[in-house]
Amino acid sequence: MTDITQAPLARRWYFHIPIFGWIARDLSRDFEGNIWFAIILLISLVGIAVLTWGLPALGLIAVASVPVVFVVLIMITLG
């Protein structure tokens, strides 16, 4: 278990964001037990966005994930 008050400010600024900070604090304390909660929350948010704005929301999520996938592919290539 990590103590978030001892971390430098640059590493703990996101703990102060209202909803995201609560999830980040829970994940830093107990990653194994709370990762499923975070995954379900993200899937729910994608579903709500698609129901609200339709396919453009799904397309924007796909475009936003391109850099992440690109970095993962580079890491796989480098070994």
N, CA, C and O atoms as CSV, one atom per row, in Angstrom:
chain,resi,resn,atom,element,x,y,z
A,1,MET,N,N,0.843,-1.176,0.000
A,1,MET,CA,C,0.000,0.000,0.000
A,1,MET,C,C,0.887,1.237,0.000
A,1,MET,O,O,1.797,1.357,0.820
A,2,THR,N,N,0.617,2.158,-0.924
A,2,THR,CA,C,1.417,3.368,-1.031
A,2,THR,C,C,0.716,4.520,-0.340
A,2,THR,O,O,-0.512,4.590,-0.294
A,3,ASP,N,N,1.517,5.415,0.191
A,3,ASP,CA,C,0.988,6.609,0.846
A,3,ASP,C,C,1.039,7.750,-0.156
A,3,ASP,O,O,2.120,8.195,-0.541
A,4,ILE,N,N,-0.130,8.226,-0.581
A,4,ILE,CA,C,-0.164,9.230,-1.635
A,4,ILE,C,C,0.281,10.595,-1.143
A,4,ILE,O,O,0.632,11.452,-1.954
A,5,THR,N,N,0.276,10.822,0.166
A,5,THR,CA,C,0.712,12.126,0.668
A,5,THR,C,C,2.222,12.266,0.632
A,5,THR,O,O,2.728,13.387,0.696
A,6,GLN,N,N,2.959,11.171,0.533
A,6,GLN,CA,C,4.415,11.219,0.493
A,6,GLN,C,C,4.961,11.363,-0.928
A,6,GLN,O,O,6.143,11.659,-1.107
A,7,ALA,N,N,4.122,11.161,-1.927
A,7,ALA,CA,C,4.573,11.259,-3.319
A,7,ALA,C,C,4.814,12.724,-3.677
A,7,ALA,O,O,4.153,13.610,-3.137
A,8,PRO,N,N,5.754,12.982,-4.584
A,8,PRO,CA,C,5.979,14.360,-5.030
A,8,PRO,C,C,4.732,14.939,-5.699
A,8,PRO,O,O,3.879,14.204,-6.196
A,9,LEU,N,N,4.646,16.255,-5.701
A,9,LEU,CA,C,3.467,16.928,-6.246
A,9,LEU,C,C,3.247,16.582,-7.712
A,9,LEU,O,O,2.101,16.467,-8.148
A,10,ALA,N,N,4.310,16.416,-8.477
A,10,ALA,CA,C,4.175,16.095,-9.891
A,10,ALA,C,C,3.526,14.729,-10.104
A,10,ALA,O,O,2.913,14.497,-11.146
A,11,ARG,N,N,3.650,13.830,-9.143
A,11,ARG,CA,C,3.063,12.497,-9.275
A,11,ARG,C,C,1.682,12.398,-8.655
A,11,ARG,O,O,0.963,11.440,-8.940
A,12,ARG,N,N,1.280,13.343,-7.825
A,12,ARG,CA,C,-0.013,13.205,-7.149
A,12,ARG,C,C,-1.021,14.295,-7.496
A,12,ARG,O,O,-2.051,14.402,-6.831
A,13,TRP,N,N,-0.757,15.104,-8.513
A,13,TRP,CA,C,-1.690,16.169,-8.876
A,13,TRP,C,C,-3.025,15.597,-9.354
A,13,TRP,O,O,-4.073,16.206,-9.142
A,14,TYR,N,N,-2.987,14.440,-9.993
A,14,TYR,CA,C,-4.218,13.858,-10.524
A,14,TYR,C,C,-5.104,13.276,-9.436
A,14,TYR,O,O,-6.264,12.962,-9.702
A,15,PHE,N,N,-4.595,13.123,-8.221
A,15,PHE,CA,C,-5.443,12.658,-7.128
A,15,PHE,C,C,-6.456,13.724,-6.713
A,15,PHE,O,O,-7.413,13.414,-6.004
A,16,HIS,N,N,-6.262,14.965,-7.137
A,16,HIS,CA,C,-7.142,16.064,-6.748
A,16,HIS,C,C,-8.238,16.347,-7.768
A,16,HIS,O,O,-9.085,17.209,-7.533
A,17,ILE,N,N,-8.240,15.636,-8.898
A,17,ILE,CA,C,-9.315,15.779,-9.878
A,17,ILE,C,C,-10.535,15.057,-9.305
A,17,ILE,O,O,-10.408,13.919,-8.854
A,18,PRO,N,N,-11.722,15.691,-9.309
A,18,PRO,CA,C,-12.853,15.166,-8.542
A,18,PRO,C,C,-13.158,13.673,-8.687
A,18,PRO,O,O,-12.982,12.948,-7.708
A,19,ILE,N,N,-13.596,13.172,-9.818
A,19,ILE,CA,C,-13.987,11.763,-9.909
A,19,ILE,C,C,-12.794,10.894,-10.274
A,19,ILE,O,O,-12.624,9.812,-9.712
A,20,PHE,N,N,-11.974,11.347,-11.198
A,20,PHE,CA,C,-10.799,10.585,-11.619
A,20,PHE,C,C,-9.828,10.370,-10.457
A,20,PHE,O,O,-9.221,9.305,-10.351
A,21,GLY,N,N,-9.678,11.361,-9.593
A,21,GLY,CA,C,-8.773,11.247,-8.449
A,21,GLY,C,C,-9.200,10.177,-7.469
A,21,GLY,O,O,-8.364,9.478,-6.897
A,22,TRP,N,N,-10.508,10.048,-7.275
A,22,TRP,CA,C,-11.020,9.017,-6.367
A,22,TRP,C,C,-10.672,7.633,-6.897
A,22,TRP,O,O,-10.245,6.761,-6.141
A,23,ILE,N,N,-10.855,7.434,-8.200
A,23,ILE,CA,C,-10.534,6.142,-8.808
A,23,ILE,C,C,-9.026,5.909,-8.776
A,23,ILE,O,O,-8.580,4.800,-8.484
A,24,ALA,N,N,-8.231,6.949,-9.075
A,24,ALA,CA,C,-6.770,6.810,-9.069
A,24,ALA,C,C,-6.257,6.472,-7.671
A,24,ALA,O,O,-5.338,5.665,-7.531
A,25,ARG,N,N,-6.838,7.076,-6.635
A,25,ARG,CA,C,-6.441,6.772,-5.256
A,25,ARG,C,C,-6.759,5.319,-4.910
A,25,ARG,O,O,-5.945,4.629,-4.297
A,26,ASP,N,N,-7.947,4.858,-5.306
A,26,ASP,CA,C,-8.314,3.462,-5.041
A,26,ASP,C,C,-7.394,2.496,-5.777
A,26,ASP,O,O,-6.995,1.473,-5.221
A,27,LEU,N,N,-7.054,2.815,-7.028
A,27,LEU,CA,C,-6.169,1.943,-7.795
A,27,LEU,C,C,-4.757,1.933,-7.228
A,27,LEU,O,O,-4.070,0.914,-7.304
A,28,SER,N,N,-4.308,3.063,-6.655
A,28,SER,CA,C,-2.962,3.084,-6.082
A,28,SER,C,C,-2.900,2.294,-4.779
A,28,SER,O,O,-1.840,1.785,-4.415
A,29,ARG,N,N,-4.011,2.186,-4.082
A,29,ARG,CA,C,-4.031,1.423,-2.829
A,29,ARG,C,C,-4.207,-0.074,-3.060
A,29,ARG,O,O,-3.491,-0.885,-2.472
A,30,ASP,N,N,-5.165,-0.443,-3.922
A,30,ASP,CA,C,-5.474,-1.857,-4.157
A,30,ASP,C,C,-5.764,-2.053,-5.635
A,30,ASP,O,O,-6.921,-2.049,-6.055
A,31,PHE,N,N,-4.712,-2.223,-6.418
A,31,PHE,CA,C,-4.850,-2.324,-7.870
A,31,PHE,C,C,-5.622,-3.567,-8.272
A,31,PHE,O,O,-6.470,-3.501,-9.161
A,32,GLU,N,N,-5.348,-4.689,-7.641
A,32,GLU,CA,C,-5.971,-5.957,-8.026
A,32,GLU,C,C,-7.487,-5.934,-7.825
A,32,GLU,O,O,-8.226,-6.456,-8.660
A,33,GLY,N,N,-7.948,-5.346,-6.749
A,33,GLY,CA,C,-9.372,-5.372,-6.449
A,33,GLY,C,C,-10.175,-4.312,-7.165
A,33,GLY,O,O,-11.379,-4.485,-7.357
A,34,ASN,N,N,-9.553,-3.228,-7.564
A,34,ASN,CA,C,-10.306,-2.115,-8.123
A,34,ASN,C,C,-10.145,-1.938,-9.624
A,34,ASN,O,O,-10.812,-1.082,-10.206
A,35,ILE,N,N,-9.294,-2.708,-10.265
A,35,ILE,CA,C,-9.103,-2.542,-11.702
A,35,ILE,C,C,-10.370,-2.905,-12.459
A,35,ILE,O,O,-10.669,-2.296,-13.486
A,36,TRP,N,N,-11.121,-3.886,-11.971
A,36,TRP,CA,C,-12.362,-4.264,-12.652
A,36,TRP,C,C,-13.399,-3.154,-12.562
A,36,TRP,O,O,-14.169,-2.937,-13.497
A,37,PHE,N,N,-13.414,-2.461,-11.445
A,37,PHE,CA,C,-14.313,-1.318,-11.290
A,37,PHE,C,C,-13.965,-0.238,-12.308
A,37,PHE,O,O,-14.858,0.345,-12.923
A,38,ALA,N,N,-12.681,0.030,-12.488
A,38,ALA,CA,C,-12.254,1.058,-13.437
A,38,ALA,C,C,-12.568,0.649,-14.873
A,38,ALA,O,O,-12.973,1.491,-15.675
A,39,ILE,N,N,-12.390,-0.624,-15.212
A,39,ILE,CA,C,-12.691,-1.091,-16.566
A,39,ILE,C,C,-14.186,-0.984,-16.848
A,39,ILE,O,O,-14.579,-0.538,-17.926
A,40,ILE,N,N,-15.015,-1.382,-15.906
A,40,ILE,CA,C,-16.462,-1.272,-16.079
A,40,ILE,C,C,-16.883,0.181,-16.197
A,40,ILE,O,O,-17.782,0.503,-16.975
A,41,LEU,N,N,-16.245,1.065,-15.436
A,41,LEU,CA,C,-16.552,2.489,-15.515
A,41,LEU,C,C,-16.206,3.045,-16.893
A,41,LEU,O,O,-16.993,3.802,-17.461
A,42,LEU,N,N,-15.049,2.686,-17.440
A,42,LEU,CA,C,-14.665,3.180,-18.761
A,42,LEU,C,C,-15.603,2.658,-19.853
A,42,LEU,O,O,-15.984,3.404,-20.755
A,43,ILE,N,N,-15.971,1.391,-19.771
A,43,ILE,CA,C,-16.903,0.832,-20.757
A,43,ILE,C,C,-18.261,1.526,-20.653
A,43,ILE,O,O,-18.899,1.800,-21.669
A,44,SER,N,N,-18.697,1.806,-19.440
A,44,SER,CA,C,-19.969,2.511,-19.252
A,44,SER,C,C,-19.918,3.921,-19.825
A,44,SER,O,O,-20.879,4.381,-20.441
A,45,LEU,N,N,-18.795,4.607,-19.622
A,45,LEU,CA,C,-18.656,5.960,-20.163
A,45,LEU,C,C,-18.654,5.956,-21.685
A,45,LEU,O,O,-19.235,6.845,-22.307
A,46,VAL,N,N,-18.010,4.967,-22.290
A,46,VAL,CA,C,-18.048,4.852,-23.753
A,46,VAL,C,C,-19.467,4.594,-24.220
A,46,VAL,O,O,-19.913,5.195,-25.197
A,47,GLY,N,N,-20.180,3.716,-23.545
A,47,GLY,CA,C,-21.570,3.433,-23.909
A,47,GLY,C,C,-22.462,4.656,-23.782
A,47,GLY,O,O,-23.300,4.904,-24.648
A,48,ILE,N,N,-22.293,5.417,-22.721
A,48,ILE,CA,C,-23.088,6.633,-22.534
A,48,ILE,C,C,-22.766,7.650,-23.614
A,48,ILE,O,O,-23.665,8.314,-24.131
A,49,ALA,N,N,-21.475,7.780,-23.963
A,49,ALA,CA,C,-21.086,8.721,-25.014
A,49,ALA,C,C,-21.679,8.326,-26.360
A,49,ALA,O,O,-22.151,9.184,-27.105
A,50,VAL,N,N,-21.659,7.036,-26.676
A,50,VAL,CA,C,-22.218,6.579,-27.954
A,50,VAL,C,C,-23.731,6.758,-27.969
A,50,VAL,O,O,-24.291,7.136,-28.998
A,51,LEU,N,N,-24.399,6.497,-26.863
A,51,LEU,CA,C,-25.848,6.704,-26.812
A,51,LEU,C,C,-26.216,8.178,-26.914
A,51,LEU,O,O,-27.261,8.524,-27.465
A,52,THR,N,N,-25.357,9.047,-26.382
A,52,THR,CA,C,-25.641,10.478,-26.396
A,52,THR,C,C,-25.325,11.108,-27.750
A,52,THR,O,O,-26.161,11.808,-28.322
A,53,TRP,N,N,-24.115,10.860,-28.264
A,53,TRP,CA,C,-23.655,11.549,-29.473
A,53,TRP,C,C,-23.566,10.648,-30.696
A,53,TRP,O,O,-23.317,11.140,-31.796
A,54,GLY,N,N,-23.757,9.366,-30.539
A,54,GLY,CA,C,-23.753,8.455,-31.677
A,54,GLY,C,C,-22.358,8.033,-32.108
A,54,GLY,O,O,-21.421,8.033,-31.308
A,55,LEU,N,N,-22.230,7.677,-33.369
A,55,LEU,CA,C,-20.977,7.156,-33.892
A,55,LEU,C,C,-19.812,8.154,-33.883
A,55,LEU,O,O,-18.665,7.719,-33.784
A,56,PRO,N,N,-20.047,9.469,-33.981
A,56,PRO,CA,C,-18.891,10.374,-33.858
A,56,PRO,C,C,-18.137,10.219,-32.529
A,56,PRO,O,O,-16.916,10.371,-32.491
A,57,ALA,N,N,-18.842,9.923,-31.464
A,57,ALA,CA,C,-18.168,9.703,-30.176
A,57,ALA,C,C,-17.290,8.461,-30.232
A,57,ALA,O,O,-16.171,8.467,-29.720
A,58,LEU,N,N,-17.787,7.405,-30.847
A,58,LEU,CA,C,-17.001,6.180,-30.984
A,58,LEU,C,C,-15.792,6.410,-31.882
A,58,LEU,O,O,-14.709,5.891,-31.611
A,59,GLY,N,N,-15.972,7.180,-32.942
A,59,GLY,CA,C,-14.857,7.509,-33.824
A,59,GLY,C,C,-13.803,8.343,-33.137
A,59,GLY,O,O,-12.611,8.105,-33.331
A,60,LEU,N,N,-14.208,9.317,-32.337
A,60,LEU,CA,C,-13.246,10.149,-31.611
A,60,LEU,C,C,-12.482,9.350,-30.568
A,60,LEU,O,O,-11.300,9.605,-30.336
A,61,ILE,N,N,-13.141,8.390,-29.938
A,61,ILE,CA,C,-12.455,7.527,-28.977
A,61,ILE,C,C,-11.409,6.684,-29.697
A,61,ILE,O,O,-10.307,6.491,-29.185
A,62,ALA,N,N,-11.748,6.182,-30.879
A,62,ALA,CA,C,-10.795,5.391,-31.659
A,62,ALA,C,C,-9.614,6.242,-32.098
A,62,ALA,O,O,-8.473,5.785,-32.047
A,63,VAL,N,N,-9.870,7.471,-32.528
A,63,VAL,CA,C,-8.782,8.365,-32.947
A,63,VAL,C,C,-7.896,8.715,-31.753
A,63,VAL,O,O,-6.677,8.813,-31.896
A,64,ALA,N,N,-8.490,8.903,-30.591
A,64,ALA,CA,C,-7.698,9.241,-29.401
A,64,ALA,C,C,-6.845,8.074,-28.935
A,64,ALA,O,O,-5.817,8.284,-28.291
A,65,SER,N,N,-7.248,6.848,-29.246
A,65,SER,CA,C,-6.471,5.688,-28.804
A,65,SER,C,C,-5.324,5.336,-29.755
A,65,SER,O,O,-4.520,4.459,-29.440
A,66,VAL,N,N,-5.233,5.992,-30.897
A,66,VAL,CA,C,-4.175,5.701,-31.865
A,66,VAL,C,C,-2.777,5.910,-31.279
A,66,VAL,O,O,-1.936,5.028,-31.456
A,67,PRO,N,N,-2.472,7.021,-30.591
A,67,PRO,CA,C,-1.125,7.168,-30.025
A,67,PRO,C,C,-0.785,6.084,-29.002
A,67,PRO,O,O,0.362,5.642,-28.929
A,68,VAL,N,N,-1.755,5.660,-28.224
A,68,VAL,CA,C,-1.507,4.623,-27.226
A,68,VAL,C,C,-1.151,3.309,-27.915
A,68,VAL,O,O,-0.197,2.638,-27.522
A,69,VAL,N,N,-1.908,2.946,-28.929
A,69,VAL,CA,C,-1.638,1.708,-29.660
A,69,VAL,C,C,-0.295,1.802,-30.375
A,69,VAL,O,O,0.442,0.818,-30.442
A,70,PHE,N,N,0.026,2.981,-30.912
A,70,PHE,CA,C,1.300,3.181,-31.590
A,70,PHE,C,C,2.475,2.962,-30.631
A,70,PHE,O,O,3.454,2.309,-30.992
A,71,VAL,N,N,2.383,3.499,-29.420
A,71,VAL,CA,C,3.445,3.315,-28.428
A,71,VAL,C,C,3.552,1.841,-28.013
A,71,VAL,O,O,4.656,1.324,-27.843
A,72,VAL,N,N,2.417,1.171,-27.852
A,72,VAL,CA,C,2.430,-0.247,-27.495
A,72,VAL,C,C,3.095,-1.064,-28.590
A,72,VAL,O,O,3.871,-1.972,-28.292
A,73,LEU,N,N,2.809,-0.761,-29.849
A,73,LEU,CA,C,3.441,-1.483,-30.951
A,73,LEU,C,C,4.948,-1.248,-30.992
A,73,LEU,O,O,5.711,-2.172,-31.275
A,74,ILE,N,N,5.380,-0.030,-30.713
A,74,ILE,CA,C,6.817,0.255,-30.658
A,74,ILE,C,C,7.472,-0.508,-29.512
A,74,ILE,O,O,8.567,-1.047,-29.670
A,75,MET,N,N,6.803,-0.555,-28.358
A,75,MET,CA,C,7.364,-1.290,-27.220
A,75,MET,C,C,7.452,-2.779,-27.522
A,75,MET,O,O,8.418,-3.428,-27.121
A,76,ILE,N,N,6.472,-3.332,-28.217
A,76,ILE,CA,C,6.508,-4.735,-28.595
A,76,ILE,C,C,7.659,-4.985,-29.570
A,76,ILE,O,O,8.361,-5.991,-29.468
A,77,THR,N,N,7.843,-4.063,-30.512
A,77,THR,CA,C,8.899,-4.217,-31.496
A,77,THR,C,C,10.283,-4.164,-30.852
A,77,THR,O,O,11.175,-4.924,-31.230
A,78,LEU,N,N,10.463,-3.273,-29.888
A,78,LEU,CA,C,11.764,-3.131,-29.225
A,78,LEU,C,C,12.054,-4.295,-28.287
A,78,LEU,O,O,13.210,-4.534,-27.937
A,79,GLY,N,N,11.046,-5.002,-27.887
A,79,GLY,CA,C,11.259,-6.195,-27.047
A,79,GLY,C,C,11.051,-5.848,-25.650
A,79,GLY,O,O,11.180,-6.705,-24.775
